[in-house]
Amino acid sequence: MRQKMNLSALNTDFDTDTECRAALEGLRWPNGVRCLRCDSAKISRISTRKQFDCDACRYRFSVTTGTIFHDSHLPLQKWFLAILLMCEAKKGISANQMKRTLGVAHKTAWYLCHRIRAAMAEAQPEPLAGTVEVDETYIGGGRGVGAGNRDRHKMVLAAIQRGGPVRMGRSKTNRASKVELHGFIKAHVGDETINIYTDEAKGYLGIGDENTTHATIAHGRGEYVRGDVHTNTVESVFGLFKRAVVGSFHQISTKHLDRYLDEFEFRFNNRKNPYLFRDTVTRLVRADAMPYEQLTA
């Protein structure tokens, strides 16, 4: 698969179902097809049904069996186009826009986008280290972000390693309490962290220890940079995410907020990855199936 994928290359390389299936096969089984039931390598191809037949246990399966592509009536060519659009859209792409671009029903586009987002989630992300900035913000609700509106907003937390990845998550309590902030930091920041920089919110107090320096920036006094201490990097991440919400999605339900955060985090952390399209397709073909009932439960 090409290093850098674009629409022109996609239309050339994956304009048929056969080409798409061959690509999925190579990504799912780089060392050759193996039975999904008994792991045998003795496989026969049933070309008329686009399936494999295990010579050992007689189990029949296809390249999409048990994956997020499973039971989808959408042509694989449109799947590949949707993946490329989501990878390349810096601020994301809404289900309505996906519907218009692919020429499918809104329900199909919505389900498609969420299945791709589910595959983008990091199963076991590496802990952050070095110098880490942490901040919180509020998403959704009515206009303004004052205290009177925060019950209608949802608090989102983010931590970013300078020169490294970002980790984002939704608040459980919607309040910047010590339990909430410390819990998020301990879940995503490793013991090797040298510095943790935050704003002056009281919930961050006590997060430092003998190995990690905790320094704050006093936004309330108009302070935004003090030497190396600032939270400008993590705030720029929030700025980009909010522009995505306003410009592309317009509104995000609380129920699915985690998936939007997973999508944004994955795309941000892979913004310099020349194999972003290939790696995203690999995640989809190796991820578990997600029935519509599970997504809407």
Backbone torsions as a table, in degrees:
resi	resn	phi	psi	omega
1	MET	NA	140.7	-174.7
2	ARG	-60.1	153.8	179.1
3	GLN	-66.6	-47.4	-178.4
4	LYS	-118.5	114.6	-176.9
5	MET	-98.1	138.9	173.3
6	ASN	-139.2	178.2	-175.3
7	LEU	-60.8	-41.0	-179.6
8	SER	-63.0	-46.0	179.9
9	ALA	-67.0	-36.7	179.6
10	LEU	-63.1	-44.3	-179.6
11	ASN	-66.8	-25.1	178.9
12	THR	-83.3	-45.0	-172.5
13	ASP	-85.3	-29.0	-172.1
14	PHE	-133.8	51.3	-179.7
15	ASP	-95.0	2.4	176.9
16	THR	-131.5	157.0	177.7
17	ASP	-62.5	-37.2	-179.4
18	THR	-62.4	-42.6	179.8
19	GLU	-66.5	-39.2	179.3
20	CYS	-65.5	-43.8	180.0
21	ARG	-65.6	-37.3	177.8
22	ALA	-64.1	-38.9	178.1
23	ALA	-66.6	-43.8	178.6
24	LEU	-63.0	-39.7	178.9
25	GLU	-61.6	-44.7	180.0
26	GLY	-64.9	-33.9	-179.8
27	LEU	-78.6	-35.4	-178.4
28	ARG	-77.9	-38.8	-178.4
29	TRP	-128.6	74.7	-176.8
30	PRO	-62.0	-21.5	-179.8
31	ASN	-106.3	18.1	179.9
32	GLY	108.9	148.7	-177.2
33	VAL	-64.4	136.3	176.8
34	ARG	-129.5	149.8	-178.4
35	CYS	-63.3	134.8	179.9
36	LEU	-74.4	-16.7	-179.0
37	ARG	-96.9	-49.7	-174.7
38	CYS	-114.1	-2.6	177.5
39	ASP	69.2	17.6	178.2
40	SER	-72.1	147.1	177.5
41	ALA	-95.3	-0.5	179.2
42	LYS	-86.3	93.4	-172.1
43	ILE	-123.2	136.8	172.6
44	SER	-109.9	148.9	-179.4
45	ARG	-99.6	134.6	172.9
46	ILE	-106.9	87.4	-171.0
47	SER	-64.0	-31.7	-177.8
48	THR	-70.6	-19.7	-179.0
49	ARG	-114.8	1.5	-178.4
50	LYS	55.7	43.3	-177.8
51	GLN	-130.4	168.2	173.6
52	PHE	-115.6	149.1	177.5
53	ASP	-124.1	121.8	-179.4
54	CYS	-76.3	123.1	180.0
55	ASP	-71.7	-17.9	-177.9
56	ALA	-87.2	-48.5	-176.0
57	CYS	-116.5	-0.3	178.3
58	ARG	65.6	19.9	177.4
59	TYR	-77.0	134.1	177.9
60	ARG	-105.8	137.1	-178.4
61	PHE	-155.7	167.7	177.6
62	SER	-123.6	177.1	-178.5
63	VAL	-67.3	-20.4	-179.5
64	THR	-98.6	-4.7	-177.9
65	THR	-59.1	128.3	177.1
66	GLY	75.4	7.9	-179.6
67	THR	-108.1	179.5	178.1
68	ILE	-66.0	-21.6	177.5
69	PHE	-77.3	-12.6	-172.3
70	HIS	-61.2	138.8	176.8
71	ASP	63.7	16.6	177.5
72	SER	-89.6	131.7	177.4
73	HIS	-89.3	-1.5	180.0
74	LEU	-77.7	131.8	178.4
75	PRO	-57.0	144.6	-179.1
76	LEU	-61.7	-28.7	177.3
77	GLN	-60.4	-38.8	178.7
78	LYS	-74.5	-32.8	173.5
79	TRP	-58.9	-48.5	-178.0
80	PHE	-62.4	-39.6	178.4
81	LEU	-64.8	-42.4	179.3
82	ALA	-62.6	-41.0	179.0
83	ILE	-62.6	-44.8	179.5
84	LEU	-62.0	-42.9	180.0
85	LEU	-61.8	-41.1	-179.8
86	MET	-71.7	-32.0	178.0
87	CYS	-70.4	-38.9	-172.1
88	GLU	-91.6	-14.6	-179.4
89	ALA	-81.7	102.3	-174.9
90	LYS	-58.1	-34.9	179.9
91	LYS	-104.7	15.8	178.9
92	GLY	82.7	171.5	178.6
93	ILE	-136.4	133.0	-176.1
94	SER	-78.7	163.4	177.0
95	ALA	-63.7	-35.2	178.3
96	ASN	-64.1	-42.0	178.1
97	GLN	-67.7	-38.9	178.2
98	MET	-64.0	-39.5	178.0
99	LYS	-58.7	-47.1	-178.2
100	ARG	-68.2	-38.4	-177.2
101	THR	-70.7	-41.9	-177.2
102	LEU	-87.6	-17.6	-177.4
103	GLY	72.2	42.8	-179.8
104	VAL	-123.2	173.0	177.3
105	ALA	-70.7	155.5	-178.9
106	HIS	-60.6	-41.1	179.8
107	LYS	-60.1	-41.6	178.7
108	THR	-64.1	-44.4	-179.8
109	ALA	-65.1	-41.8	-179.5
110	TRP	-63.6	-46.5	178.9
111	TYR	-63.6	-40.9	179.2
112	LEU	-60.5	-49.7	-178.2
113	CYS	-60.9	-42.2	-177.6
114	HIS	-70.5	-31.7	176.6
115	ARG	-69.1	-36.3	176.7
116	ILE	-67.8	-41.2	177.7
117	ARG	-60.9	-40.2	-179.6
118	ALA	-61.3	-36.9	179.3
119	ALA	-73.1	-23.3	-178.9
120	MET	-75.8	-16.8	-176.1
121	ALA	-65.7	137.0	177.0
122	GLU	-77.6	125.6	-179.8
123	ALA	-71.6	-49.3	-179.5
124	GLN	-137.7	78.0	-177.5
125	PRO	-66.0	145.5	177.5
126	GLU	-67.9	140.8	178.1
127	PRO	-66.8	148.3	178.7
128	LEU	-74.5	156.3	-178.2
129	ALA	-147.8	-178.3	179.4
130	GLY	72.2	-128.1	176.5
131	THR	-102.9	124.6	-174.2
132	VAL	-123.6	131.8	174.2
133	GLU	-102.2	137.9	-178.9
134	VAL	-129.9	139.6	178.7
135	ASP	-155.2	168.8	176.7
136	GLU	-133.9	154.0	177.7
137	THR	-149.5	175.1	-178.5
138	TYR	-121.5	134.7	-176.1
139	ILE	-119.7	140.0	173.2
140	GLY	84.7	-163.2	-179.6
141	GLY	76.0	-159.8	-179.8
142	GLY	-82.8	-171.3	-179.3
143	ARG	-71.5	146.2	178.2
144	GLY	83.3	159.0	-179.4
145	VAL	-125.6	28.2	179.0
146	GLY	-70.9	170.7	-177.3
147	ALA	-58.1	-32.6	-178.8
148	GLY	-68.6	-19.9	-178.3
149	ASN	-101.6	-7.4	-169.3
150	ARG	-68.9	-21.1	175.8
151	ASP	-67.1	-25.0	178.8
152	ARG	-92.5	-11.8	177.9
153	HIS	-95.2	162.0	176.6
154	LYS	-117.3	127.7	-177.8
155	MET	-78.8	131.0	177.6
156	VAL	-117.1	136.7	-179.7
157	LEU	-110.2	147.9	177.8
158	ALA	-146.3	143.7	173.7
159	ALA	-134.0	132.5	-179.4
160	ILE	-130.2	134.5	174.9
161	GLN	-84.2	126.3	-179.0
162	ARG	-59.8	123.8	-176.1
163	GLY	77.4	9.6	-176.6
164	GLY	-136.7	-156.3	-173.8
165	PRO	-81.1	169.6	175.7
166	VAL	-115.2	149.4	173.6
167	ARG	-124.8	131.9	-177.7
168	MET	-128.9	150.4	179.3
169	GLY	-160.6	157.7	179.2
170	ARG	-90.4	140.4	176.8
171	SER	-70.1	142.1	177.7
172	LYS	-83.6	-33.2	-175.2
173	THR	-103.0	-14.0	-177.9
174	ASN	67.4	19.7	178.2
175	ARG	-133.1	142.1	-178.0
176	ALA	-82.0	60.6	-178.9
177	SER	-83.8	165.2	179.4
178	LYS	-63.3	-41.0	179.3
179	VAL	-61.1	-45.0	-177.9
180	GLU	-66.1	-50.4	-175.5
181	LEU	-69.3	-44.8	179.0
182	HIS	-64.9	-38.5	179.7
183	GLY	-63.0	-41.4	179.1
184	PHE	-65.5	-44.3	-179.1
185	ILE	-63.9	-45.0	-179.1
186	LYS	-66.4	-27.2	179.4
187	ALA	-75.3	-26.1	-171.8
188	HIS	-120.9	-13.4	-176.9
189	VAL	-109.2	127.1	-176.6
190	GLY	-80.0	169.0	-178.7
191	ASP	-69.3	-20.4	-178.3
192	GLU	-81.7	1.8	-178.7
193	THR	-64.2	133.2	-178.8
194	ILE	-89.9	-45.7	-177.8
195	ASN	-130.9	141.7	170.1
196	ILE	-124.1	120.3	-179.0
197	TYR	-111.4	129.9	-179.9
198	THR	-138.7	179.2	169.8
199	ASP	-84.2	-170.5	-172.5
200	GLU	-89.9	14.6	178.5
201	ALA	-56.0	134.4	-174.7
202	LYS	-62.7	-25.8	-179.0
203	GLY	-64.4	-18.3	179.2
204	TYR	-85.1	-13.4	-176.2
205	LEU	-57.4	136.0	176.8
206	GLY	87.2	6.4	-177.1
207	ILE	-76.8	-22.7	179.4
208	GLY	-78.0	166.4	175.7
209	ASP	-148.1	-164.5	-176.2
210	GLU	-67.5	-19.7	-179.0
211	ASN	-102.9	-17.7	-174.4
212	THR	-126.6	125.9	178.1
213	THR	-89.0	129.3	175.8
214	HIS	-107.5	119.2	178.3
215	ALA	-123.6	144.9	-178.4
216	THR	-117.9	156.7	175.8
217	ILE	-114.4	131.8	-172.7
218	ALA	-91.3	82.9	178.7
219	HIS	-63.1	-31.8	-179.2
220	GLY	-63.3	-22.5	178.7
221	ARG	-103.9	14.4	178.4
222	GLY	78.5	17.6	179.1
223	GLU	-95.4	128.1	-178.6
224	TYR	-123.8	-23.6	177.2
225	VAL	-143.2	133.2	174.2
226	ARG	-138.1	94.2	-174.5
227	GLY	64.8	-120.6	178.8
228	ASP	-88.9	-7.1	-175.3
229	VAL	-87.0	117.6	173.9
230	HIS	-168.7	166.2	176.1
231	THR	-122.1	27.5	-176.4
232	ASN	-64.8	-33.7	-177.9
233	THR	-66.5	-49.4	-179.0
234	VAL	-68.6	-31.7	177.3
235	GLU	-67.7	-32.7	177.1
236	SER	-68.2	-32.3	175.6
237	VAL	-64.4	-45.9	177.4
238	PHE	-61.5	-39.6	179.8
239	GLY	-60.5	-42.6	179.2
240	LEU	-67.0	-41.0	-179.7
241	PHE	-65.8	-40.4	179.4
242	LYS	-66.6	-35.6	176.7
243	ARG	-66.3	-32.6	176.4
244	ALA	-67.0	-41.6	-180.0
245	VAL	-63.5	-48.1	-176.6
246	VAL	-71.9	-43.9	-173.0
247	GLY	-84.0	-32.1	-175.4
248	SER	-108.8	-49.7	-173.2
249	PHE	-94.3	-26.6	-179.6
250	HIS	69.9	-43.5	173.9
251	GLN	-153.7	150.3	-178.5
252	ILE	-129.5	129.4	179.9
253	SER	-74.6	147.3	178.1
254	THR	-59.8	-37.1	-176.9
255	LYS	-58.4	-38.2	-174.8
256	HIS	-109.1	10.6	-177.6
257	LEU	-57.9	-39.0	-179.0
258	ASP	-58.5	-37.4	-178.6
259	ARG	-70.7	-36.9	176.2
260	TYR	-65.1	-38.3	177.4
261	LEU	-65.7	-40.3	177.8
262	ASP	-61.7	-42.4	178.8
263	GLU	-62.1	-48.9	-177.1
264	PHE	-64.6	-43.0	179.8
265	GLU	-60.9	-45.4	-179.4
266	PHE	-62.9	-45.2	-178.2
267	ARG	-67.8	-40.1	179.5
268	PHE	-64.4	-45.3	-177.8
269	ASN	-69.8	-19.6	-179.8
270	ASN	-110.4	19.6	-174.9
271	ARG	-63.7	-21.9	178.7
272	LYS	-107.2	8.4	-178.3
273	ASN	-81.6	112.7	-178.8
274	PRO	-69.1	-15.6	179.5
275	TYR	-107.0	31.6	-176.8
276	LEU	-58.6	-45.9	-179.1
277	PHE	-63.0	-48.1	179.7
278	ARG	-59.4	-45.3	-177.8
279	ASP	-66.9	-33.0	178.4
280	THR	-70.5	-43.0	177.0
281	VAL	-61.7	-38.4	178.6
282	THR	-61.4	-41.4	177.9
283	ARG	-62.1	-41.2	-178.0
284	LEU	-66.9	-40.4	-176.2
285	VAL	-76.8	-14.7	178.8
286	ARG	-106.1	-6.1	179.9
287	ALA	-84.6	155.1	179.6
288	ASP	-70.3	154.8	177.4
289	ALA	-62.8	150.2	178.3
290	MET	-130.0	95.1	179.1
291	PRO	-62.8	153.3	-179.8
292	TYR	-59.1	-37.0	-179.7
293	GLU	-64.0	-35.4	178.2
294	GLN	-68.1	-39.3	-178.6
295	LEU	-67.6	-35.5	-175.9
296	THR	-98.3	2.6	-177.3
297	ALA	-64.7	NA	NA
